[in-house]
């Protein structure tokens, strides 16, 4: 009799999970290019809609941590099989997990709900949307054994008590661990980089190339310009010069790195928007 009751409870719990998963829609729109570099952080917005009768709980702590849901309730993991990963990584199973792990996510979400803090209730027909930036992508352990592999990633949203919802991501996430880097910034005498000087790197991902620029030590690196394989790029006297095969020359002062990068990113975003990608 007890076994029958346990089995019935398991079936009912499974049905509730399936119902919740079918009635919650989660979509992430990235405002960055894919595939991205391992050092780039995800930014964009996520939209969650509740079409079901059951309330769902989402993490939120404003104004101090607007990224809380993205950082602590989303599971970002490599979209490859355990068998594929085992080719490169013979270590323990947890080395194949995303970061944060599923167990940490369940603990954080469960604690917030139990202690009635840092969360909101999304009722039937309601939508929650949040912009985010700076979501790290932790490299899986097997990447250190095979650093030249292109790895796609997936995202799932955790809903307590034990439901994982697939998140549709536009464009799909892929990390170019196979990117090739050619530094263009010269070294000081003695082979030491000046931490306050701009650094410029030529990056190749498959057939595509672009300039990867860092204005100074305290700033993050940014995509600066698309390149053709025949383009010649030099960086000297605080000026970046791109000379095309047909003789056309483009110059970018170091002081304009942030502005030029932002303008390029906006052009890319508008192009994706026209294609209906975000």
N, C-alpha and C positions, 0 to 999 in steps of 0.2 A: 504493500500500500504506500509506504513512504517513497519508494522508488517511483511510483506512478505520479505522486504529488510533485516530486522534484522534476520529473520529466515534463509534466504539465506546466509548471512554473517556468521552465526553460523555454518551452514553446511560446508561452505568452510573452516572455521577455524578448524573445527573438522577433516576435510579430511587432511589438512596440518599437524596437530598434529599426526594423524595416520601414514602418510607417513614418517614423521621424525622419529617417534618411530620405525617403521619397518626397517629403513635404518641405524640406529645407533646401533652399537654393543659395549657393555661395559662389561668387565670381570675383576674381582678382584681375584688375587691369594694371599692367605694368607700364610705366612711362619711360622705360629704358630698352635698349637694344638687346636682342638675343641672337646668338649665344653671347653670354657676358663673361668677363674675366673673373677669376677666383677672388680677386681683391675688390670687385664691385659689390655694392650692397643693393638689395632690392628696394624699390620705391614705387609708389603708385597709390591705388585705392582698392578697397575690398567692399563688396556689396553683399549683404546677407538678407534674404527674404524668408519669412515664415509663412508658408501656405497651409500649414496644418492646424489642428485644433489645440495641440499641446504647446504650452509656453516653452521657450528655450532661453537658456542663460548664457550671456556673452560677457566676457571680461571687459571692464572699462574702468580706468582710473584717471579722471581729468582733474585739473589740467596738467598734472605732473608726469603722466605716462600715457600719452595718446596712442602709443604703439602697443599697449599691453595685450590686446587681443592678438595682434600679429606676432608678437614676440613669444607669448606664452600659451596661446590656445590653438595655434596652427602648427601642424607637424609637417616639416619640409624634409623630404627624404629622396635618396637616389632611386630613379626608376629603372633599376636593373635587377635581375634575379639573383638570389643567393648563390646559385650555381655559377653565374658570371663573375660575381664578386670573389668567390672562392678561388678563381683562377689567379687572382692577384693578392688575396689576403687570406692567410691561413689562420688568423687569430680568432679570438672568441666572438660569439654571435653579436654581442653588443657593439662590436666595432663596426658593424654594418648599419647601425641605426642612424637616424637623423638627429639633429640637435635643435632644440631640446628633445630628449627621448620621449616616447609615448608615456612611460611611467611618470616622468616629471610633469608632463602636461596634465595627466589625470590627477596627480597630487595637487598641483597648483589650483586647477579649476575646482576640484572637490573642496579644497580648503576655503576658497573664496565664497563658494555657495553655502557651505556649512556655517561659516562665521558671518554670513550675510554682509559681505563687503566687496568692493571693487567689481561689481557686476551689475548688469541691467537685465530686465526681462523683456523678451521680444514676443509679443502676442500674435495671434493669428492675423494675417494681413499686414503686419508691420514690417518695415525695412530698416536695417541698420547699415550705415555707410561711414567709413573712416578712411582718411588719407594717411599714408604712412611713409616713412623714409628710414634708411639705415638698418634694414633687416639683414643680418648677417647670414651668409651661406657657409656653414661649416663643412670643410672637406671631409668626406668619409674616410675611414681609416685605410681602406684599400687603395685610396688615391696615392698615398705615400709610397706604395709599392709599384704603382703604374701611373706616373705623373703625366703621361701623354695621351690620356683618354678623354674623349668628349662624353660628358655624363648628363643625361636628362634628369630632371627632378620633378616630383609631384608634390602636391600639398593636400592635406586633409584637415578639416575642422573638427575638433573634439567637442561633443556635447555630452554632459554628464547625464546618466551615470556611466554609460559605456557605448557610445555611438560615435562613429567616425564618418564624416560627410566629405565626399570628394569635392575639391574646389577646382572649378574651371579657371584656367590661367591664360590670359591673352597678353602678349604672345607666350607660348609655352617656354618654360625655363630650361635652359641648357647651359652648362658651365664648360667653358673652353679650357680645360686643363691642358689641351694640346696646343694652345696658342704659342706663337714664337715671338720673342722679344728681341729687338735690336736697339740698345741704348744709343742715343745721339748726343747726349750731354757729356762733354769732356770731363776728365778728372783734374783735380788740382795737382800741383807738384807733390809727389809722395803718394799719389793714388788715393787721396781722400776727397770725398764729395763735400762740397759746401752745402750745409744744411739749409741755408737761406736762399740758395740759387734755384732757379727753375730747372726742372728735369724734363726732358723730352725723350720719348721712346717710340719707336716704330713697331707696331704690333700687327701680326698676321694671324688671322683665324680662317683657315681654309683658303679660299681664293680671295678673300677680302682683307684689305689693309687699312689702317688708320693711325693717326698720331695720338699718343697717350701722353698727356702733359700734366705736370704738377707745378703750380706757380711757385710754391715755396714749401718748406718743411711742414708747416702747420696746416696746410690745405690738403684736400683729397685730390687724387688724380682724376682727370676728366678727358673724355674723348674730344679731340680738337678739330680734326679734319679727316675726310676720307682721302685715300691715296690710290694711285694707280701704280702697278709694279715698276713702271718706267720713271716715276717721279723721283727727283733727287731732293732730299731734305737736309738742310744744314741748320745748326743752332749755334750762334755766336753773337757776342756784343748785345746780349739781351734781345735778340731778334731771331725769329724762326722763319726760314725762307723755304718755300716749296717751288721748285722749278720743274715744270712739266716738259714732256718730250717735244711739244710744239713750240717751246720757248717761253710760254706764259709763266709769269712769276707772281707768286702771292707771298706777302710778308705779314707776319703776325707778331707784334711786340709782346714781350713777356707780360706786360701790364694788362694786356687785353685777353689773356688766356681764359679767364672766367667768363667774360662777356661773349667771346667767340664760341666757347663751348656751349653756353646757354642758348645762344641763337641756333646753333646746329641741332641741339636736342629738341628745341621747339619745332624746327622744320621737320625733323624725323617724326615727332609726335603728330603733327598735322597730317603728314603723309599716311601714318597708320590709321588715323581717324577717318580719312577719306576712304580707306580700304575697309572700314568697319571693324578694325582690330581693337579699338578701345574707345 
